[in-house]
Amino acid sequence: MPYNKEQDKEVIEQVDVQAVCNRHNVGRFELLGIATAVARYENIRPHDALKKLLEIEDLDVYFKELKEKKLKAEFNNKF
């Protein structure tokens, strides 16, 4: 198989799921739900949500801030 830069790019962009699980002390099944919630709140792809989860320090704080941000946006849209 010949060398292909696109394949290297895909490998580099992959997220280490086990690293995300270890970082937040969750199982793979729980991670699926968390990544889905992040993707929906942030309006991003699930893959990008996994990348974001690698950057997040504390999930509880993150979700509280995200909910506040969403509530403020809804409030501003209504008024």
Secondary structure, DSSP 4 states (H G I P E B T S, - for coil): ----HHHHHHHHH---HHHHHHHHT--HHHHHHHHHHHHHHHT--HHHHHHHHHH-S-HHHHHHHHHHHHHHHHHHHH-
